[in-house]
Amino acid sequence: MSVPYYPWTVWIWAGLDPILVLLALYLGWTASQFGKVFIAAIIALAVSVLASWAIGAVGIPWPAPVSHDGPTFFPVRTIAALLWAILGYAARRALRPRA
């Protein structure tokens, strides 16, 4: 049995899942401390995987689907969620500095 090959574009779409990006940015933006960014990333990852699975189960086309026979790319999604949450946190710190 050989290891399945997936093109790099599939890997990129896993990190650019719209639900993951929007939720991680929002939760990162609302994090009051840097440590909460990790919690925001975990929540964004969990919600985006469940939403992607539900959308795929209904049969609606999705750029980064999750299914029982397809790739889930959890490492890519995890790193992307953390990076998007850090970006949201950093954007808020840069745009709204504390007095």
C-alpha positions in Angstrom: 0.0 0.0 0.0 1.4 3.3 -1.0 1.1 6.6 0.7 -1.5 8.9 -0.9 -0.2 12.0 -2.7 -2.0 15.3 -2.4 -1.0 18.3 -4.4 0.3 21.3 -2.4 -2.8 23.3 -3.3 -4.9 20.9 -1.1 -2.5 21.6 1.8 -2.8 25.4 1.2 -6.7 25.2 1.2 -6.6 23.4 4.5 -4.9 26.4 6.1 -7.1 28.9 4.3 -10.4 27.4 5.3 -12.7 30.5 5.5 -14.3 29.5 8.8 -10.9 28.8 10.3 -9.5 32.1 9.2 -12.4 34.3 10.2 -12.9 32.6 13.6 -9.2 32.6 14.5 -8.8 36.2 13.5 -11.9 37.2 15.5 -10.9 35.2 18.6 -7.3 36.4 18.4 -8.6 40.0 18.1 -10.7 39.6 21.2 -7.9 37.9 23.3 -6.8 40.2 26.1 -3.6 38.3 26.8 -1.2 36.4 24.5 -1.8 33.1 26.3 -5.4 33.2 25.3 -4.4 33.1 21.7 -3.7 29.4 22.1 -7.2 28.8 23.4 -8.6 30.9 20.5 -6.6 28.7 18.0 -7.9 25.5 19.6 -11.5 26.7 19.5 -11.2 28.0 15.9 -9.7 24.6 14.9 -12.4 22.6 16.5 -15.3 24.7 15.2 -13.9 24.9 11.6 -13.3 21.1 11.5 -16.9 20.4 12.7 -18.4 23.0 10.3 -16.4 21.7 7.4 -17.5 18.2 8.2 -21.1 19.2 8.4 -20.9 21.2 5.2 -19.3 18.2 3.4 -21.9 15.8 4.9 -24.7 17.8 3.4 -23.0 17.8 0.0 -22.2 21.4 -0.4 -18.9 22.0 -2.1 -16.3 23.4 0.3 -12.7 24.5 -0.4 -11.3 22.5 2.5 -13.7 19.6 3.2 -13.3 17.1 6.0 -14.6 13.6 5.4 -14.1 10.0 6.6 -12.2 9.1 3.4 -10.4 12.4 2.6 -7.5 14.1 4.1 -8.0 16.2 7.2 -4.6 17.8 7.4 -4.9 18.5 11.2 -1.2 19.6 11.5 -1.7 22.2 8.8 -5.0 23.4 10.2 -3.5 23.6 13.7 -0.6 25.7 12.7 -2.8 27.9 10.5 -5.3 28.4 13.3 -2.4 29.5 15.6 -0.9 31.8 13.0 -4.3 33.4 12.2 -5.0 33.9 15.9 -1.6 35.5 16.5 -2.2 37.8 13.5 -5.6 38.9 14.9 -4.0 39.5 18.3 -1.1 41.4 16.8 -3.4 43.5 14.6 -5.4 44.6 17.6 -2.3 45.5 19.5 -1.0 47.5 16.6 -4.3 49.3 15.8 -5.5 49.9 19.4 -2.5 50.5 21.6 -3.2 50.7 25.3 -3.0 54.1 27.0 
